[in-house]
């Protein structure tokens, strides 16, 4: 089963024109078919937040806050067993400053994961070596002393015997989403194929996105215990 939780619900025009069978089966209807949207959020939650903050937060703010909470390693570890069997439950803070701070973290994460963040303009990884650019046998190695930069040990990911991506830390290489190491799986999905220039740029952006994600997750975990403490006091 698949579940979809859209942030907004779009209401159709009254007396919409009769559609053909082919248009009914379209995944997305033309935007002209809709006149306005409404947040797909519980009114009770909105009223509770408005009462606590003395103003009603926007739907996107709430979405970003939830996104940040779900990227807290503290949250994920504490509720790991529960998350295997049910939908996540999100604790909300009554402190607007903390809510805003978490929401800002969430917005940055969303921009990173959509690869739209300006922080990705400066690549962390670089593609090196001469060859056919084909992904053959992957191998992650710690670099020799000559590749040490700024006192940090950055790893090297070989895609074949002669070519590799440098500047990938062990932490980034081991980072998982959905049970898969992102940097490893992305390349394995292209095994036997040469990487295009766009592929190489995209992979470097993915590496930077993961590195920035890890940094933001650490900041989230610095503040998340305050939310947990509130929840315990209210229980």
N, C-alpha and C positions, 0 to 999 in steps of 0.2 A: 504494500500500500504506500501511497505517496500523499503527503499533506502539504498544502500551500496556505500560507498565512500572509496575504497581501497587506501592505500598510494602509492602502486606501481601497475603498469600494467605489466603483464608478456607476452612477445611475443612468440607465438608458433614457432616451427621449420617450415621451408618451406617444403611443400608436406608431411604433417603429415600422418602417417599410417592410413589406414581406420579403423574406430572404429566400434565395434558392438553396437547394440542398448543398451545393458546393460552398456557399458562403457560411452555412451553419457549421461546417466542418473546419472552417478556418480557425487557427489557433488564436489569432488576434483580430478583432474587428476594427474597422476604420475608426479613428478617433472622433470623426464627425458624428458617430452614432451616440455619443455620450455628451451630456450637458454639464454635469458637475460631479465632484467626488466628495466623499466623506471619510474621515479616519476610521479604520477598522480596529478601533480600540474600545475596551470596556469603559462605559460611562462612569461606572463606580470607581475605576482606577483613576480616570481623569479628575474626578471630583475630589478624590482623596489626595492626589498630588497638588491640586489647586488649593486645597485647604491647608496643606503643609507648607507650600511655597508662597502662598498669597498671590499666586498668578498661575495660569495654566500653561504648562510647557507644550511646545509644538510637537506634532507627531514624529517628526524627524529626530528631535532631541531625545524623545523616549526610545525610539528605535536605536539610536547610537548608544544610549545608556545601556540598553539590553545587550547590544553587541559587545560592549566593553566588559560587562559582567561575565558573559559567556566565554570571554578570552582570559579570564582570571584563572591562573593555574591553581590558586587556592580553592576557588569555587569548583573547578573541574575535579580536583583530587578529593575534596570533602564529599561531593555528591556523585562520585563516579558510579557507584552501584545503582543509585536511584536513576541516573541518567540512562542506564542501560534498559530500563523497563518503562519509563514514563517520560512525558514532556518535561522540559526544565521549568522550574519555578524560580522566578526572579525576585530577589529581595530589593525593595526600594528604600532609599534613604529619605529622611525628612529634612535633610540639610540641602538647601538649593545649591550652595556653593560646591558641595561634594557631588551632587547630581550633575551640575554643569561641567565639573572637571572630568567626571567619568564619561559624560556625553561627548566631550571634546576628544577624549582618547578614542572613543568608538568611531567618531567621524574620521579621525586620522587612519584608523585601521581599515575602514571601508574604502577610503581613497587608495590606500596601499594595495588592498586586495583586488581592486578594480584596475590596478596599475595606472591610476590617474594622478597619483601624488607627485608634486614637484620634487619631493625628496628623492625620487628615483632617477632624476636627471644626472646625478653623479653616480656612475656604476661602481660597485664594490668588486665584482669579478671581472676578469679579462680573459679573452680567448687567445691562446698562444700556440705556436707551432705551425709547421707547414705540412700540408697533406691534402687529402680529398674531402676533409670535413665530415667523413662518414662516422656515424655512431656504431662502434663495434663492441669491444669488451670494455665495460666501465670499471674504473678502479679509483678509489679515493686514497690519497696518500698525504701525509704531513710533508711539507716542503723541506728542502735542504736549508742550511743556514743562510745561503745567499738570497733566499726569498723572504727572509724575515722582514716585516715592515712594522714600524712604530712599536716594536717590542711585542707584537702579537703574532702568534703562530697561525698562519692561514694555510688551509689545505689546498690540494690540487686534485681536480677530478679529470682523469684521463678518459677520453672517449674512444681513443685508439692508441696505438703505440707511440705516435708522434705528436698528437695534439691534445690540449687540455685547457680547462678553465682554472685559473688561479685566483686566489683571494677568497676562498670559501672556507669558513671556519668549521670545526667539528660540530659545533652547536647548530649551525645552519644546515649542514649536511644531514644531521640526524633529525631535523625538525619534521614532525609528522602531521598530516591531516588525513582523517579517515583511515588511520592505521597504515598509511604509506609514507615513506620518506619522500617529500615533494621533489627535491632536487634529483633524486635517484630515479623516481618513477617517470618524471618528465622526459628524461633522456632514454630510459628503457622503452617508452612508448614509440620512440623514433629509431629504434635499433635497426641497422641495416640501411638506413637512409642518410644522405648527406644533409648537414644543417645549412640552411640558407642564412644570408646576412640577417634577415628579420628574425629567424629562429635564434641566432646567437644573441642579438639584442634583447629579445624577449626573455631568454634564459637569464641573462645578466640582470634584467629587471626583476625577475622572480627571486633571484638570490638577494638582491637589495631589499625587496619587499619583506622577505622572511627575516632578514637581519633587523630591519626597522620594527617588524612585528614583535620580535623577541624583546627589543628594548622597551617598547610600549607596554608589553605584558608585565615586565618588571615594575614599571611605574604604576600600573593598575593594581598589582599585588601589594604595593606600598599603601594604597588607600582602601582596598577592598575590606580589610579587617574592620574598619570603622563601620561599614555597612553591616557586617556580620554581628558586630557588637550591638548595634541598634536592634537587629532582629531578635537577638537573645534577650535584650531588655524588654521587648514588647511581647515575648512569648509567655 
